[in-house]
């Protein structure tokens, strides 16, 4: 009897890893009172969320990347002639 490997036609449970579109936010920070919030990375479970760390006490949490883009929104101002 010859040994044969059996393969099932099921797909992998893990989705294919994509490059995170929000890596440009990493390293950006903003000041809120005495604390400074810094984007430290993209969340591993959801690429649409980023990890934020507060320097005052070292707490870290994740928040939506669209919200961070809204916080960092910079208005384009017209220059005076």
C-alpha positions in Angstrom: 0.0 0.0 0.0 1.4 3.4 -1.0 0.9 6.4 1.2 -0.9 9.4 -0.4 -1.5 12.8 0.9 -5.2 13.9 0.9 -6.0 17.5 0.3 -9.3 19.0 0.9 -10.7 21.9 -1.3 -11.2 24.2 1.7 -9.7 27.7 1.7 -7.4 28.9 4.3 -9.1 30.4 7.4 -6.8 33.4 7.4 -7.3 36.1 4.8 -4.5 36.9 2.5 -2.2 39.5 4.2 -2.5 42.9 2.5 -0.2 45.9 2.9 -1.8 48.2 5.4 -3.0 51.4 3.7 -2.6 53.5 6.9 1.2 53.1 7.5 1.7 56.8 6.6 0.1 57.7 9.9 2.7 55.9 12.0 4.8 58.4 13.9 2.4 61.3 13.7 1.3 62.8 16.9 -0.9 65.5 18.3 -1.1 67.3 21.7 -4.2 67.2 23.9 -3.6 69.3 27.0 -0.5 68.0 28.7 -0.4 64.7 27.0 0.9 63.8 23.5 -0.8 61.1 21.5 1.4 59.2 19.1 0.4 56.7 16.4 2.6 53.7 17.0 1.4 51.2 14.4 -1.4 49.5 12.5 -3.7 47.1 14.5 -2.9 43.5 13.7 -6.5 42.3 13.8 -8.0 45.1 11.7 -6.0 47.0 9.1 -8.5 49.9 9.3 -7.5 50.7 12.8 -4.3 52.2 14.2 -2.6 51.8 17.6 -2.3 55.1 19.6 -0.1 55.6 22.7 -0.4 58.4 25.3 3.0 59.6 26.6 1.7 60.8 29.9 1.0 57.4 31.3 1.9 55.0 28.5 -1.6 53.7 27.8 -2.2 52.3 24.4 -5.4 51.6 22.5 -6.7 51.3 18.9 -8.9 53.7 17.1 -10.2 54.0 13.5 -7.7 55.3 11.0 -10.3 57.6 9.5 -10.7 59.3 12.8 -7.0 59.9 13.1 -6.9 61.3 9.6 -9.7 63.7 10.6 -7.7 64.8 13.7 -4.6 65.4 11.5 -6.6 67.2 8.8 -4.8 70.3 7.8 -6.7 73.0 6.0 -5.1 74.4 2.9 -4.9 78.1 3.4 -4.6 80.6 0.6 -1.5 82.8 0.8 -2.0 86.5 1.0 -0.9 88.2 -2.2 
